[in-house]
Every structure is written in structure tokens, then in C-alpha cells.
Amino acid sequence: MTLASVVIVGAGQAGFQVAASLRQEGYTGSIKLIGDEPGLPYQRPPLSKAYLLGKIQDTNLLFRPADFYATHNIDLLHDSATAIDRLNKRVVLASGEALSYDHLVLATGAHNRPLPVPGADLPQVFGIKTKADADALAPLAKEARNVVVIGAGFIGLEFAAVAAALGANVHVLELGERPMARAVSREMSELFRQAHEAWGVHFDFRQGLTRIESDNGKVCAVITNDGRSLPADLVVFGIGVIPNAQLATEAGLDIENGIKVDANLLTSDPSISALGDVASFPCLQNDEQHTRLESVQNAIDHARTVAARLMGKPAAYGALPWFWTDQGNLKLQIAGLSNGYDSTVVLGSAADQQLSVLCFRNERLVAVESCNRMGDHMAARKILARPPKLTAAEAAAEGFELKTWEAANRD
Amino acid sequence: MPTLTFIEHNGTEHTVKGDIGQSVMQAATFASVPGLPADCGGACSCATCHTYVDEAWLNKVQAAESMETDMLEYAFERKDNSRLSCQLIISEEMDGMVLHLPSSQF
């Protein structure tokens, strides 16, 4: 079966990679890649860190230069999809054009969960999702004296580190009790809390906001849940994302915290795949429960799986999830999913800011979080790529080294 | 505009142009050189842009920082001239540089 045309909705990391991987696999049919942002497809991770600091120029954000799309016969359309006509296998675009597909790929991503308080629409209040967000934010971040960050997740803390480095007073409000509580262990949270505090960041845990106040249309203060007024000339929020599943919902596809797909990343319509941030897939590392992951790795590995299937090489998706975040001089890398871990073994030293936390569930290694210990991260990715045999008791032994264990336990 | 030559494990050569200040990895991905997936996009987080700098050019590249050498420890078939190409920033001196690609990235 050769497909004459593939239409990809969404030109972020996942959508771009499907197009690139299809051509790499030798696909010769038509590829239409629909992106609703101006310019060429680009990578998002630097937007909340290196790009804001001016360490990466905008051409370096691009996945590929302009001529790539022409030479690889990838039709990049700056438009947005408004409806899927599944019966006639057509996608309707905002411009009114309708594109026929043999296979449709939904890579619609996610959008920032909005800040649900009065004042959130002021011009000095930012979520960071697009290059346009970062371009508007960058000059304000350089001038800001008092920055309030809402949410101590990856994005919020990456920005807090940037703002502190740029010389602002930074105050972080977080409803949870510790930084990155959904993503990392207590031990790793503590290392990051101390590091941020050393950079001058002030944390308020178990604390939200009721409103943002303005003076002459400019942000001047954030009012906390307990009634305090924090001076602010810039507010940045990162309080999670919502999958862009509306198009799929209206088309009658199965939805379950995003677009529900099977192990091959097919939706409930066999002519439609979904992948990346928007796709809820049976995750091998999460007891095959439907899971949605927001990461570069997930987008790229999903895309390779979809492209291979469309080229007649179907395989169940099972890649090991991994993540990273850069905050100041700290690089945090996570291999695996720590959901429901019940014990940890710590390697290295928090005081030296070189720490790995091994997370176990029922005596089984499920995830390794490494701060400034890249070798441990790479070893963990090798170990976790196969059903791991490492026990908590072994790891807790005096002088245990993850890299040594990995070398001794290869097949 | 400096020119770089990448030689795949099977001997196929790719000569590409790079910009001063751009990473060697990006010059390769921009030119669609196969065998360098560079998944993390240049953040020194994935070790999938591993190259061998040709011996004749080793004195033209900046020394590796500890972050890179730690990552390289787990690169597939690491050698003394192994480098993560996302950490090599193109300079005028690198014009003509030759890099060899490993048979696999991981």
C-alpha cells in the first residue's frame, strides 16, 4: 500500500519530524505540513532559557533552513485546520481551502493553561509557548526589576533562573509544596530550591494569586491568596498545558486527556494518526495506561514510529521517555517515569550540585533523575531501555556507581 | 563561509557550508547529513550528534567541557577524537575540516 498524500496538522517538533522522517524513509508522495505560526518550523525548548538570554539567535532555532522544504518537496502551509471531513478524507483550512488526504497526522500540540485571575490579560503577563511570546518577553525581561513567576514547574523555573541572571528580583508562587513536584523526587526538588534561592529567587509554596493589579495599563503588583501585595513589573506563568484536541473532538475521534491512540499511535479512525503532546498513548513505562507526555523525545520518537508505519514498517511504540531542563548552571536530565515510586537511592552530593536520584517502585528501577551527572543519565537510559534488574538494595551498597553497574550488566 | 566535510561510516561524503558561530551539528542537520539525528537540538542533552574529528583537524577545535565528555562516555564506539558536534562552534580556522560519523549514534 502506497499512500499518495499525507497531511500533517501542526508544524511543531512532532509534525516537522513526521515530514522529515517520511522523506528520510523514502516516501515519495505528497506531504502537506500545516503550521499556524509565521515563519519556518522551530524548536521550542530554548525559548524559556538560552534564547531569552540572547545565547541562541533565531536562525539557530530552526529545524531546517527554508530551502529544505522545497528540496524535499514538503509543502509548508501557514494556515490552521478548522475541520476534518472524515467521510471524504479532507481537512478544511481557515483559508477555506480543503486538502484531501490518504493519511492524516494530528500533531496539534498543546496550549498554555491560562491564568484564571483578573489582570491576566495585561500586556506584561506572559506564558511562554511560541517564538512570538519569547520575542515579546525578551526586552521586558531585560528591563524588569520585579518579576513574579506563577508555577514552579520546568518553564517557570527556567524563566526564574533567566530573570535572576538578568538581575531582577524574582518571586515564585507555587500551589504545591516544592519545586517541580509533579516531575521529580523530593531530594531533587530540594537541590533546585536551594540553588534558586542562592541565585536570589524567593519561593512562596502552597501559595497562589487572586489578581494582578495595574497602574496606567501596566502591571504593578500581584496579590497573593493570603492577601499580600508583591511588587511586579513582569509576570510569567507556567501552570501546565491543555492538549489541542478540539479538531479531533469535533471530528468524533476518541478523546481521553488528549487524542486517544493505540500502541501504533493510530486514532479511532485508521486513516488518522496523532502524536506528540496531544496524543494520549498506552505507555509501556506507565503500566500501559494511556499517558500524555510533553517532551522533545516523545515528539521525535512518536514521529519516527508514525513515519515507519506509513512506510509499511509498523511497530508498537515503546521508547524510553527522557526529559531535560537547564536552569542556571544546573542541567537536570530524567530517564524513565517515576510515577508512583516508593523508594529512592541517592548518588553523589547535593552540596556539590552533582546528584542522581534513582527511583524504585516495588523494588524495580523506574527512573533516574540526574543533576550535572550526564554520565549517570546516559547509563540510566541504557539500563532502562531494557527491563531493568537493578534493585534498590544493590544501589544502596557502599561505593555503588551507576556507570560501573551498567558496564557489568550489559548483555 | 567555511566548508565542512562529513564522511559517513559507509564512506559517503557530504561537503556542506557552515556559518561562523553556528554549531557543526546545525551545519550538518541544515544540510540533511544522515546519521546525525541530534534529537535535543543542540542542548548537549542526548549525545546523538557524535562525530570523530579528523586527526588533522583536532588542533582547530575548542577543548571539550566536562558536560560533553560525561555525555560522550556513553556514546557508541567512543574514540579519543570523539566530539559532540553541537558543542563545536564553527570558526574561520575550521574551513575544510573533516569529520567522520560513527556507524550508530547510540
Interface residues (C-beta under 8 A of the other chain):
Chain A: Q24 Q43 P45 P46 N60 L62 F63 R64 P65 F68 H72 V296 Q297 I300 W322 W324 D326 K331 Q333 N372 R373 M374 G375 M378 A379 R381 K382 K403
Chain B: Q22 S23 Q26 T29 F30 S32 P34 P37 D39 C40 G41 G42 A43 C44 S45 C46 A47 M67 D70 M71 E73 Y74
